[in-house]
C-alpha cells in the first residue's frame, strides 16, 4: 500500500524550517518549564538531582544512538532500509539501558538519586525509539510530522512531570511521569506517522526491524564515529556538571543548570535550521553542487553568530530581571555568570552549524578525534577551574572547549569542500 499522495511529497525547505522551528519552540519551552516547575515547587537541590540524572544518562544514550537519525536523514542514495536503522536502534537502546543501570549502581550516589537516574534512563529509551521514526520523516523531508509529535511530547511531558512532583513532592515520580509521556507518544502518534509515510512492500514490511547481521554490522561501523562524537559532545556539556556536583553539591549544580537552560531559545533555532537544512546540504554535497552547499552553510553560520550576539545583549541588559521573573531571586544573584553562559552558547551556535555541515558531507570519522580533543580541554579546564571558582570556572571551561570545537569544525568543513571528488568550488 502506497502512502497518500500528500504525504509522499516532501515539503519545501521553508515549510520544513517553519514546522521544525514551531515544534522545537514548543518542546524546548516545555523542557524549560519542567525546570521552572521543579524550581517553584521544590528546591535547587531537586533541580540539581534532576539535572544530574540527565547528565549521567545522556552520554550513554547518545553513544548508543550512534546518531542514526542523522545517518538516515543524509542517506541520499538510500544505501540502507528503514528496517536496518530500526533493528540496530532497538539493540543499542537495550544495551544502553543495561549500561545506565550498571553506572547508577556503581556511582556511589544516594539511593534516591540512583532511582531518578534509572527512571530518566527508561524515559530516554522510549525517546530513542521515537528518534529513529523521526529520522524516517526527516529523510522524506516531512518535518511537519516531527513537529506535531514534539508539540504533543512537550505538553504531555510537562503535564505529567508537574503532576507527579505536585502530588508527591518527589523528583522520582516526576521522572516517572516523563517516561509515561514518552512511551505513550511512541506507541500512538509516532508509530502512526511512520505507517503513513513508509508503505509496506513484499520485500520490506513497513516498520519491521531487520535482523541481517552483516548489514547491521556495516551500519553500526559506519555510524560508530558519530556515536562516539555525540557521546563526547554530551560529555563536553556535562563534565563541568559532574565536577561541580562533586566540589560544590547539588544546590550549586541546580542554580547553574537552571541558568544554562535559558539558552534553549537560541538552541531551538539552531536545531530547527540545522535539522531542516541537513537533507538539502547532503543532496548538494552528494551531487557535487559545492557552491550551493557553501552558500547554504554560510547562511546558517551567519544566523548562529547573530543569535549569539543578540543573546549576549539581552543577558547583559536584563539578565537579573529575567532570572528573578522566571525562577526566584536566589537564581538572580548569579546574573553575571548568566551573561558569560550566553557568550559560551553563542560560540556553540556557530560550531553546531559547522557540525551539521560535516555530517551532511558524511565526514563522520573526522568528528570523533576532534571532539575527543575538545572533551580533553573541557576536562582539564574543569578540574583546574571549578573547585576554586565554582560556576565561573564551569563557564570558562565551556568557552575554551567551544572555541576549540568551532575552529576544528571549520577546518574539517573546508577540507570537505576543497577535497570533494567531483566539482570544485568556484
Secondary structure as UniProt FT lines:
FT   HELIX           5..8
FT   HELIX           13..41
FT   HELIX           44..65
FT   TURN            66..67
FT   HELIX           68..73
FT   TURN            76..77
FT   HELIX           82..106
FT   HELIX           111..139
FT   TURN            140..141
FT   HELIX           143..168
FT   HELIX           171..185
FT   HELIX           186..190
FT   HELIX           191..197
FT   TURN            202..203
FT   TURN            206..207
FT   HELIX           213..248
FT   HELIX           250..260
FT   HELIX           261..263
FT   HELIX           264..286
FT   TURN            287..288
FT   HELIX           290..326
FT   HELIX           329..332
FT   TURN            333..334
FT   HELIX           335..360
FT   TURN            361..362
FT   HELIX           365..389
FT   HELIX           391..418
//
